[in-house]
Amino acid sequence: MNWWHVFFTVMKKEWLLSFRQKSDLINPLAFFLLVLTLFPIAVGPFPKLLQQIGPGVIWVAAVLATLLAAERMFKQSFHDGSLEQQALSSVPFSLTLIAKVVANWFVLLVPLILISPVTLMFFHLNFEIWFVTILTLIIGGLTIFLFSAVGAALTVSLHRGSVLMALLVIPLYIPVLIFATGAINAASLGFAYHGQLAILGAMMIVSLLAAPFAMSTAIRVGLG
């Protein structure tokens, strides 16, 4: 069996489902934009202050939008029985789950990148700081999404598991946030930031290897 064909078939299915369920697609993006719009209004017209806190605000907004998007990722498949059929099929369940996660991450990532230039105006960021912020979102954001997906898998059988999911996964975000903001701060001071990006890349690779098995185990337990 061609595993790559299975992987891309699952991804295509998830993309089609995402565009059919437009509320699940629009809500995280609307939340992201809402935070970025309201924060400068609350802080006031202080360009230097907004430039300093801008990357952090972008990251916090992206993390909360990721939580919102990931929490619903397995719910419908769990309740309609398709997730159980995938778990029982001859295709490795971890392969199906990682395809679902990557597909949903692309659905969230691409619009975030497309609307991110508004942050240049809202937070008075220069192009280099904005570019490094986007790099950290691409590399570290996938790690965050994988952590969120594991939390979603652990709470998939619960009717109101969003709060528990947040409590489980938010502590895992801390190392990613530390190195992501470290890279942005280094770029703003004119220092090299490739070391922080390399550590973010290493965390992403480890997460890609470990998360599929954690998700498959958690969902099998939830299926009972």
Disulfide bonds with the S-S distance in Angstrom:
none
